[in-house]
Amino acid sequence: MKEKKSGRTRIVAFRLMPGEYTRLETTCKKTTIRHLSECLRRLIFNKPVTRYVRNQSLDEFMAEMVLLRKELNAIGLNFNQAVRRLHTLDHVSQMQFWLKGFEQDKDVLFCKVEEIKNRINLISDQWLQ
């Protein structure tokens, strides 16, 4: 025969107004705890509750970084294609044309890198305040 585990055997029931229940449910959803009953136990017995925290400035920063990453990837792809093309060139005039395009791509790349640096500096200044 299997032995029963001695677990929680007492039930405590109480009633809440709809607004109170919604507030309790919202509070518990903002934590790392998955079950409402476990959240209530921790709150009642003053045990630590880990809450999710969203940093709005970090969200904005990440959105900008995603866009910059896409742009940098596109520039990198163009650069790789240009280098492949360079290896197939055999005339000086073709190489000169390629070098002009390369200079433009390099300027765009350096501009984007500078933009990333400036944005990172701005975010770090905000965090250090």
C-alpha positions in Angstrom: 0.0 0.0 0.0 1.1 3.5 -0.7 1.5 5.8 2.2 -0.2 9.2 1.9 2.1 12.2 2.0 1.4 14.5 4.9 0.7 17.8 3.1 -1.6 20.7 3.5 -4.8 19.4 5.0 -6.5 22.6 6.3 -8.6 24.7 4.0 -9.2 28.4 4.8 -11.9 30.0 2.7 -12.9 33.7 2.6 -14.8 35.9 0.3 -13.6 38.9 -1.7 -15.3 41.6 -3.6 -14.7 41.3 -7.4 -12.4 44.4 -7.3 -10.4 42.9 -4.4 -10.0 39.6 -6.2 -8.9 41.4 -9.4 -6.4 43.4 -7.4 -5.1 40.2 -5.7 -4.9 38.4 -9.0 -3.0 41.3 -10.7 -0.6 41.4 -7.8 0.2 37.7 -8.0 0.5 37.8 -11.8 3.3 40.3 -11.4 5.4 37.8 -9.4 7.4 34.7 -10.4 4.9 32.5 -8.5 2.6 30.5 -10.8 -0.2 29.6 -8.4 -2.5 32.0 -6.6 -2.6 29.8 -3.5 1.2 29.8 -3.2 1.3 33.6 -3.7 -1.3 34.0 -0.9 0.6 31.8 1.4 3.8 33.8 0.9 2.0 37.1 1.3 0.2 35.9 4.5 3.3 34.6 6.2 5.5 37.5 5.1 7.8 35.3 3.0 9.8 36.9 0.1 8.0 37.4 -3.1 9.9 38.1 -6.3 8.2 40.5 -8.6 8.8 41.2 -12.3 10.0 44.7 -12.9 9.9 46.3 -16.3 12.2 49.2 -17.0 10.6 51.4 -19.6 13.8 53.1 -20.6 15.4 49.6 -21.2 12.4 48.7 -23.4 12.9 51.8 -25.5 16.6 51.1 -25.7 16.1 47.5 -26.8 13.6 48.6 -29.5 16.2 51.0 -30.9 19.0 48.4 -30.7 16.9 45.9 -32.7 16.4 48.5 -35.5 20.1 49.4 -35.4 21.1 45.7 -35.5 18.9 45.2 -38.6 20.6 48.1 -40.3 24.1 46.9 -39.3 23.3 43.4 -40.6 22.2 44.9 -44.0 25.3 47.0 -44.2 27.4 43.9 -43.3 25.7 41.9 -46.1 26.4 44.6 -48.6 30.0 44.8 -47.5 30.4 41.0 -47.9 28.9 41.1 -51.3 31.2 43.9 -52.3 34.3 42.0 -51.1 33.2 38.9 -53.1 32.8 41.1 -56.1 36.2 42.6 -55.6 37.8 39.2 -55.8 36.3 38.7 -59.2 37.4 42.0 -60.7 40.3 42.1 -63.1 40.2 45.7 -64.4 41.4 48.8 -62.6 38.3 50.8 -63.7 36.1 48.2 -62.0 38.2 48.4 -58.8 37.9 52.2 -58.7 34.1 51.9 -59.0 34.1 49.4 -56.2 36.2 51.6 -54.0 33.8 54.5 -54.4 30.9 52.2 -53.3 33.0 50.9 -50.5 33.7 54.4 -49.2 30.0 55.1 -49.1 29.2 51.9 -47.2 32.1 52.6 -44.8 30.7 56.1 -44.0 27.2 54.6 -43.4 28.7 52.0 -41.1 30.7 54.5 -39.1 27.7 56.7 -38.8 25.6 53.8 -37.4 28.4 52.8 -35.0 28.6 56.4 -33.7 24.8 56.4 -33.3 25.0 53.2 -31.2 27.7 54.7 -29.0 25.8 57.9 -28.5 22.6 56.0 -27.5 24.5 53.7 -25.1 26.1 56.8 -23.5 22.7 58.4 -23.1 21.1 55.3 -21.6 24.0 54.8 -19.2 23.8 58.5 -18.1 20.1 58.0 -17.3 20.8 54.8 -15.3 23.5 56.5 -13.3 21.2 59.3 -12.1 
